[in-house]
Amino acid sequence: NILDLTVRRLSGERVMLAWHTEGDNYNAIYEVLRKHKARDQFISLGVASPESKQDNTADYSFVDTNDFADSSFYCLKKTNADSVVFYSVTKGVEGVGKER
């Protein structure tokens, strides 16, 4: 289960995603997906490895180089050991120079 997915702009060209999981085994793969405009299709940015693991919980983060002037949208694609795929909720981030 993906918990507490946050997406925030760190600087003009970097966006960080962070999330916590509970109840997963360590064979699950978390792929970070991004789309630039609401109508675009998601593209894969890469796979995240856990930063810390304890029992069946883990913490993850992923930094994306993103200098788009418009908003971007992110989600996670989880593939478990049985090749079953789940998608997280989609979260958006403002474009460069539009932080509130």
N, C-alpha and C positions, 0 to 999 in steps of 0.2 A: 504494500500500500504506500502510495506517494503522499507524503504529508508536507504541509507548509511550503509549497513551491513559491519562491519569491523571484522576481525579475527586477533588476534595477540598473540604471546607468551609473557606472563608476566614474567615467570621465567622458570626454568628447568621442572617444573611439572604442570604449570598452563597456560591455554589458555583462553583468554577472547573474547567473542563475544559481540558486541554492535550494536544496530540498533534503528532506529527511525521510527515511523509509522504516517501516516496522513490519515484521512478519514475513519478510522476504528471505529466501535463501540467497546465497552469494552467487548463484549461477544466473541470476537475472541480469539482463543487459539494459542499460539506460542510454538511449540515443537522444541527442538534443536536436530539435527541429526548429527552423525559423522560416517565416515568410515576411516579405517586406510590405506588401499591401494586402488588404483584407481579401481580395479576390485571387491572389497568387496561390500557388501550391507550396506546401512546406518543402524545404530542402534539408538534407541531413548535414549537420555541422560536425558531428563526431560522437564518440561514445565516452561517457564519463565513468571514471573509476571512483570507488568510495574513498573518502579522505580518512574516515574512521569507521571501525566496525566493532560492535559489541553485541553478543548474543545474536538476535535476529533484527538488530537495528543498524542503520548506517547513515552517514552524512555525506552529501555530495555537493560539489560546486563545479561550475563550468564558466569560463570567461570567453565571450565572443567578441571579435573585432568587428565593430558595427559603427560606421560613420554616416549612416543614412540621415537625411534631413527630416524625413517623415517617420511616422511610427513603425515599429516592427512588432511581430507577434511570435511567441515562442510556445512550444509544448514539448513534452517528453513522450518518447515511445519506449515502453517497457516490453521486453521479450523475456518470458520466463523459461525455465529449463525444458518445458514441454513444448516450446515454440509458440505459445499462446501470446498474442500481442494485445497490449492495453495502451491507451493514450490518456495523458493527463488533461486537465483543463488548459485552455489557452490563456496566456497572460501577455499583455502588451507593455511596451516601453515607448516613451516619447522619443522623437528624433533629436539629433544633435542641436544643442542650443535652445531646446524647448523644455528643459527641466522646470518643474514648478517649485 
